[in-house]
Amino acid sequence: MEKKTWIAHYIYASDDGSARTRIRKIMAADYDAAVQFAANDSPAEEFVVSVYPESDDQYLGLVR
């Protein structure tokens, strides 16, 4: 199965309590594999992550 590029967008609290975000690209064969990789590579112990395929489509002013 061919791997494709996924975008993982993390939201988490830094050590000083301020909100932080991190966006990274992930190469994975499918959504479940991308989510698993994103969860294992999180920037903090507690976080929220959104994973979606890389795309040139535009949503509400953002290019995905």
Contacts in CASP RR format, 6 or more apart in sequence:
PFRMAT RR
TARGET T0000
AUTHOR 0000-0000-0000
METHOD contacts of the structure
MODEL  1
MEKKTWIAHYIYASDDGSARTRIRKIMAADYDAAVQFAANDSPAEEFVVS
VYPESDDQYLGLVR
1 29 0 8 1.000
1 30 0 8 1.000
2 29 0 8 1.000
3 27 0 8 1.000
3 28 0 8 1.000
3 29 0 8 1.000
4 27 0 8 1.000
4 28 0 8 1.000
4 29 0 8 1.000
4 53 0 8 1.000
4 54 0 8 1.000
5 25 0 8 1.000
5 26 0 8 1.000
5 27 0 8 1.000
5 53 0 8 1.000
5 54 0 8 1.000
6 25 0 8 1.000
6 26 0 8 1.000
6 27 0 8 1.000
6 28 0 8 1.000
6 31 0 8 1.000
6 34 0 8 1.000
6 38 0 8 1.000
6 51 0 8 1.000
6 52 0 8 1.000
6 53 0 8 1.000
6 54 0 8 1.000
7 23 0 8 1.000
7 24 0 8 1.000
7 25 0 8 1.000
7 26 0 8 1.000
7 51 0 8 1.000
7 52 0 8 1.000
7 53 0 8 1.000
7 54 0 8 1.000
7 64 0 8 1.000
8 23 0 8 1.000
8 24 0 8 1.000
8 25 0 8 1.000
8 26 0 8 1.000
8 34 0 8 1.000
8 37 0 8 1.000
8 38 0 8 1.000
8 41 0 8 1.000
8 49 0 8 1.000
8 50 0 8 1.000
8 51 0 8 1.000
9 21 0 8 1.000
9 22 0 8 1.000
9 23 0 8 1.000
9 49 0 8 1.000
9 50 0 8 1.000
9 51 0 8 1.000
10 21 0 8 1.000
10 22 0 8 1.000
10 23 0 8 1.000
10 24 0 8 1.000
10 38 0 8 1.000
10 42 0 8 1.000
10 43 0 8 1.000
10 44 0 8 1.000
10 47 0 8 1.000
10 48 0 8 1.000
10 49 0 8 1.000
11 19 0 8 1.000
11 20 0 8 1.000
11 21 0 8 1.000
11 47 0 8 1.000
11 48 0 8 1.000
11 49 0 8 1.000
12 19 0 8 1.000
12 20 0 8 1.000
12 21 0 8 1.000
12 22 0 8 1.000
12 42 0 8 1.000
12 43 0 8 1.000
12 44 0 8 1.000
12 46 0 8 1.000
12 47 0 8 1.000
12 48 0 8 1.000
13 19 0 8 1.000
13 20 0 8 1.000
13 44 0 8 1.000
13 46 0 8 1.000
14 20 0 8 1.000
14 44 0 8 1.000
20 43 0 8 1.000
20 44 0 8 1.000
22 43 0 8 1.000
24 41 0 8 1.000
25 54 0 8 1.000
26 34 0 8 1.000
26 37 0 8 1.000
26 38 0 8 1.000
26 41 0 8 1.000
26 51 0 8 1.000
28 34 0 8 1.000
28 37 0 8 1.000
31 51 0 8 1.000
31 53 0 8 1.000
34 51 0 8 1.000
35 49 0 8 1.000
35 51 0 8 1.000
38 49 0 8 1.000
38 51 0 8 1.000
39 49 0 8 1.000
42 49 0 8 1.000
52 64 0 8 1.000
53 64 0 8 1.000
54 64 0 8 1.000
55 64 0 8 1.000
56 63 0 8 1.000
56 64 0 8 1.000
57 63 0 8 1.000
57 64 0 8 1.000
58 64 0 8 1.000
END
